[in-house]
Amino acid sequence: MNNRNDAALYVGPATVFLLAIILVPLGVLLYTSLAGQHGFSLEAYQKLFASALFRRTLWATFEISLLASLASLLLGYPLAVHLARQPARRRAVYMILVLVPFWTSILVKSFAFTILLGKTGLINSLLSMLFGTQIQLPMLFNRFGVMVGMTNYLVPFIVFPVLASLLAINPALYKAAEIMGAKAPRIFFKITVPLSLPGVAAGVLSTTIMSMGFFVIPALLGSPQDVMMSNLVDFYTRETLDWNTASAIGVVMLIIIAVAGLCASRLQRYGAKPREAV
């Protein structure tokens, strides 16, 4: 009993402080979305769902988020497999290199991509030198630029959960498969891929959820067709000064992210059951 009281004494104030930081802004957000000219109403939500701009932006947000997660998976999965096959000391060095993108501000990296991907940027200039003619591939201010910027940020969030799943695989399974005559491709698709799916699912869901809140990358590297929900919130707060609608967008996105997070939690529990049984 004394231990519980001591724990409550130390942890209680921090818990209350964290809840205040989280719940108070959320309460203000919900209150603002429901506050109308004549008291509480759903006017902001009705206006929001009747808006073609909101529906188009919501669809673009889902599409960009999912595509960025899949692109990150295509790049991050082979990297995670390579790391899993390395000795522990060398793997630690490579993991530091994977974390390099976090050492630079996302704003600075976005401006750097404008230099790399522009029509007169480094990539187009290099291609023009190689082929002896002027090449200006449209890689900036479109969906491709957004994908490049978001993938650069999201790849580590794919690598680490997938790597954790790969390292949890019993090496005896690979030895048994080799003894039975299985070739490397069959071992990969029959053992490595199925047993790494919990990490893949966790990585894809987490990167999709994070992608929904991106603001800087779509604003600097995308086109007006690549506007996401965070950019729409900025439009309503700074351009039209419609705080009610902006708050309603925030509440809608909070609900969507909460549902996605719940699905991710359920999926992780489901993926953990077979290993617990073993």
Protein Blocks (a to p, Z undefined) as FASTA:
>chain_A
ZZmmmmmmmmmmmmmmmmmmmmmmmmmmmmmmmmcfeocafklmmmmmmpmklmmmmmmm
mmmmmmmmmmmmmmmmmmmmmmmmpcfklmmmmmmmmmmmmmpcfklmmmmmmmmmmmkl
mklmmmmmmnopacdddfehifklmmmmmmmmmmmmmmmmmmmmmmmpcfklmmmmmmno
pafklmmmmmmmmmmmmmmmmmmmmmmmmmmmpfklmmmmmcfklccfklmmmmmmmmno
paklmmmmmmmmmmmmmmmmmmmmmmmmmmmmmmmmZZ
